[in-house]
Amino acid sequence: MSCNGCRVLRKGCSDSCVLRPCLRWIESPDAQAHATIFLAKFFGRAGLISFVSAVLESQRPNLFQSLLYEACGRTINPVNGAVGLLWSGNWHLCVAAVEMVLRGETLESMIVPVELSGDDDVDTISVEKRPRGVPDGDFRDLDLDLSLKQTSAVSTAVDGRPKLFNLL
């Protein structure tokens, strides 16, 4: 019998199906179908199958769940995705989005508020945030001492320029 993932993708299913183990953590057959369709729309059918096929069978449910959270996170917050929602303390939005997908609802109604960071004049993707460990004040002139430095293991080309650089 065809698994719910293959059924909604209209793909032939077999005993060695790559999607079947991915869907076991989702209890409802309808929720399995909704999650598969959402991921197939987000990553593409071939991309989804390729991702899943690239990992061991024991890791496929975790990968599928991770892809679902990342796709929901990117739908809500296209710049930072699920990691950005977690970092800004808004993981609950990602969880709510996954629950909406599993119920078959669309995520168009989920809008990320600008003041996610808790600071009224700074949004979550602003580069104006003060780095940790930097005292209050104007940190824009902070020298991060980023430069290209030649490593000792670098060989020199015929023209005298190094072939390999490291950011140190």
N, C-alpha and C positions, 0 to 999 in steps of 0.2 A: 504494500500500500504506500502511496505517495505521502511524504512528509508535508507539513503545512507550508514550509518554505518553498519547496519545489512546486507545490500545487499553485501558489499565487504567482510564482515566476513562470509558470507553464513550462517547466523544465522536467525532463525525465528523471525519475528518482529510482535509486537502486539500494541494495544493502550497503554499499560503500558510499552512500550519500555524504557530501561534505557539510551540508546544512543541518542534517538531522541532529547531530550532537550539539550544535550551537543553540538549538531551540529548547532543549530539555529544561533549562532553568525558568522558562516562561510557562506558567501553568495552563493558561487558556489557549485553545487552538486559534481563536480569533486574534488574541494578542500576539501569538507567534506570527500569524499572517501579517498583521499590521506592522510589526517590527521589521519583518523581512522586506515588505514593500517600501517602507520608509528608507531603509538602508540601501535598497536597490535604486531608489530614486536619487539618493544623496551621492552614493559612490559609483553608481552604475551597476548593472547586473553582472557584467564580466569582472569589474573591479572588486565587487563583494566576494564573488566566488574565488577570485585570485587571492585576495587577502586571507580568506578562510583556508584555502588549500595550502597556503605557505607555512602554516604552523602545525605542530603536532596535534593529533586528534584530542589529546587530553587538555590542550590549551584552547581549543576552539570555542567552548562556551564563554570563557573569559574574554577572548578576542571579540566575539560577537557583542558581548555586553559593553566592552570598552568602545567599540565602534558606534554602538547605539548612543552611549553617553556623549561621545565626541561629536557625532552628527547633530544631536539635539543641542549641545553647547554651541556649536558653530552656527546653527540656525538662529539661536537667540542672540549670541554675541559673536558675529562673524570674524572679528579681529582676534580675540583671545580664546574663544572656544570654551570648552569645559574647564580647562586649567585656569583660564581667566576668571571664570565664575567661582571656582574653588578659592583662588587666591584673593578675590575681592570679598569673600564671605557670603557669596550668593549661590552656594551650591544647591540650595533648596529650589532655585529656579530650574536648574538642570534636572533635578529629580522630578519636579513637577512636569517638565517637558517630556521626560521619558514615560511617565505615567499617562500623559495625554496621548502620546504615540501608541502606547499599548492599548488604550481604549479606542483608538481609531480617530482621534480628534486631530485637527490641524494646529500647527504652532503659529499661525499668522497672528493670532490674538496676543501672543506673548511679546511684550515690548520691554526692553531693558531700560530702566530709568537711568538718567545721566548721573545722578548722585549715588551711585552704588558704593562708592568708596567711603561714604559717610562725611566727606568734606564738601561743602556747598560749592566751592569755586574750583574744584578739581574733579575731573571725571576719571573713570577707571583706566583709560588708555593714555592718559596724559603723561608726557615725559617731564612735566614740571614738578612731580612729586619729589620730596626731599629724600635722598638715599639714606639708608640706615647708617647710623654712626656719624652723620654729618650734622653739626650744630645748626640751629636756626640761623637764618640769614640767607644771603644770596649765594646759592650753590652752583649757579650756572657757570661761574668762573673756576669751578673746581677742576684741577688738573688731575686726570685719572692716570697719567703717566703711561698711556698706551702708545707704543711705538714698535716699529719693526726692528728686531734685533737679530743679527746673524747668530746662529747656533754654532757650537764648536764642531759639529759633525757635518757642516756644510762644505760641499766641494765647490771649487771655483771653476767657472767656465773659462774658455779660451780668452774671452774678452775681459776677464778679470771680475766680472759680476758674479755674485753668488747665485746658485741654482735653487736654493731652498731657504725660505724665511719662516720664522715662527712669530706669532703674536705673543709677546711676553709682557 
